[in-house]
Structure formats: C-alpha cells, structure tokens
Amino acid sequence: MKQHSINPLDYRTPGHPINPIFLSRWSARAMSGEPIDHELLLRCFEAARWAPSASNCQERLFLYAHRDTPAFAQFFSLLAEGNQAWCHRAAVLIVALSDTLDAAGRPIRSHAFDTGLAVENLLLQACELGLVAHPMAGFSSERAISELNIPQRYLPQCMIAIGVPGDVNELSEFNQSRELPSQRKPMEEVTRASGFEPQN
C-alpha cells in the first residue's frame, strides 16, 4: 500500500514514551481515489466493534458507502463544502451514529462518548493498515437523518473519509498548507492534580 509522503513521526515528539501508533495517526486529506478492498474496511469496523462502552451497551452504528456507488454520492452531498474539496478522492465515506437508548428504551447518557471510543479504534486500525482515515464534524446531520432515513433514537456524531494515501500536490493550495500533522497541548494544560480551586 502506498504511504503518505509525510511521516508524522518527523513532526511529533511525545513528552513521555507511548506506542508510536498514537503519533502516527493523523487526519490527512491527500487520497488517491483508488478503491479499497471491502475486507480492509471490515477490519476497521472490527476494531471499532471491540471498543468499550458504558454497561456494555455498544451503542454505535456505522453507515458506509464505497466510492463509485449511488450511496457514495449521497453521503458526499452531506459534507460541508470545505470537506467536499478533498473528500471526492475517498474510497469510503462513513456516517458514525450513536444509539441514545438502551435495550429497555432508557436514555444512555454516554452514547456520544462511547461512539467516540469506537471511532478512535477505527481510526487507529485504519492507520495501522496504512490508510488515510479522517473524521469530520463538517456535515449536515439534519440532512443525514432525513435522507438516510435514520431512526429517531440514533444521532449522527461524525463522518469519516477513508482512502489510500495520495499526492499532496493534488490538493488545493489551501489544503496543501494544512496537510501537516497537528501538535497537541502541553501535558500541564490537559491534566490537573485534584480539583479546581473554589470560585469567588
């Protein structure tokens, strides 16, 4: 499988030793437009299937469409214009849903969080397979619900573009300027020993 010309390990240095897969995963945009074998997609979904969830509700559902299918065009139309500028070369588009109700019909407070855990598993597996996997909030969830006939109990959480790495030079000039692995906040900004100080 072709590798992306940018190696995120050249741009990212962890403050503490971690598995390199966490640094290697990044939201690239350059994709070749080649299709991917359905078995590779199933491996990504299999990783998502094994994510943890509150009370083991497993309240996530993935709708997907391979490129060159009518469903792909429908999924593509849901994307914001900025994402359409590069997603036309994706091999698969996914809509990640969370089920807001448990088997007894009771609300699940953590449904969005639990689906997020499954999405991260999917992204990491795609990275391990050498694929681009880019999650997106820029899409019309309202149109997704209406046009994909999504039952009321489900909520769209994100869309994901998956594809074979492509040539960065085929992106727009704007997107070429953004095709770099992002950095992260310092540890002291995302962790805090104990709670907050009392507010006056």
ZIMO-V50958 format. One record per residue. N is the residue number from 1. D_FIRST is the distance of its C-alpha to the first C-alpha in Angstrom with 1 decimal. Layout:
N_D_FIRST / N_D_FIRST
This chain:
1_0.0 / 2_3.8 / 3_6.4 / 4_9.7 / 5_12.4 / 6_14.7 / 7_14.7 / 8_17.1 / 9_18.5 / 10_20.1 / 11_22.0 / 12_22.9 / 13_25.4 / 14_26.8 / 15_30.5 / 16_30.3 / 17_27.8 / 18_25.2 / 19_21.9 / 20_19.2 / 21_17.2 / 22_20.0 / 23_19.6 / 24_15.8 / 25_16.1 / 26_17.2 / 27_17.7 / 28_15.7 / 29_16.5 / 30_14.3 / 31_12.1 / 32_11.2 / 33_13.2 / 34_10.8 / 35_11.8 / 36_10.1 / 37_11.6 / 38_14.8 / 39_14.3 / 40_11.6 / 41_14.3 / 42_17.0 / 43_15.5 / 44_15.8 / 45_19.3 / 46_20.2 / 47_19.7 / 48_21.9 / 49_24.4 / 50_25.2 / 51_26.1 / 52_29.8 / 53_32.4 / 54_36.2 / 55_38.2 / 56_35.1 / 57_35.4 / 58_31.6 / 59_32.4 / 60_29.1 / 61_27.8 / 62_24.6 / 63_24.9 / 64_21.8 / 65_21.0 / 66_18.1 / 67_18.1 / 68_20.5 / 69_22.9 / 70_26.3 / 71_25.5 / 72_22.6 / 73_25.3 / 74_27.7 / 75_25.4 / 76_24.5 / 77_28.2 / 78_28.8 / 79_26.9 / 80_28.9 / 81_28.9 / 82_27.1 / 83_24.1 / 84_24.2 / 85_23.7 / 86_20.0 / 87_19.3 / 88_19.7 / 89_16.0 / 90_15.0 / 91_13.6 / 92_16.1 / 93_19.3 / 94_21.1 / 95_24.8 / 96_25.6 / 97_29.2 / 98_31.6 / 99_34.5 / 100_37.7 / 101_39.8 / 102_40.0 / 103_41.0 / 104_44.6 / 105_44.1 / 106_44.6 / 107_42.6 / 108_39.7 / 109_40.1 / 110_36.6 / 111_34.6 / 112_32.7 / 113_32.0 / 114_30.9 / 115_28.4 / 116_27.1 / 117_26.5 / 118_24.4 / 119_22.4 / 120_21.7 / 121_20.5 / 122_18.1 / 123_16.8 / 124_16.4 / 125_14.5 / 126_12.1 / 127_11.7 / 128_11.3 / 129_8.4 / 130_6.6 / 131_8.2 / 132_11.1 / 133_14.3 / 134_17.6 / 135_20.9 / 136_23.8 / 137_27.6 / 138_28.2 / 139_28.9 / 140_32.1 / 141_32.7 / 142_36.0 / 143_34.5 / 144_31.8 / 145_34.7 / 146_36.7 / 147_34.3 / 148_32.2 / 149_35.4 / 150_34.5 / 151_37.4 / 152_39.6 / 153_38.7 / 154_35.0 / 155_34.0 / 156_30.7 / 157_29.4 / 158_26.3 / 159_23.6 / 160_19.8 / 161_17.2 / 162_13.7 / 163_10.8 / 164_7.5 / 165_8.4 / 166_10.7 / 167_13.5 / 168_16.2 / 169_18.8 / 170_18.5 / 171_19.9 / 172_23.7 / 173_25.6 / 174_26.5 / 175_23.0 / 176_21.8 / 177_24.6 / 178_23.3 / 179_19.6 / 180_20.3 / 181_20.1 / 182_23.5 / 183_26.0 / 184_28.2 / 185_31.9 / 186_33.8 / 187_34.5 / 188_38.1 / 189_37.4 / 190_35.6 / 191_37.8 / 192_41.5 / 193_43.8 / 194_46.1 / 195_46.9 / 196_48.0 / 197_51.5 / 198_54.1 / 199_54.3 / 200_57.7
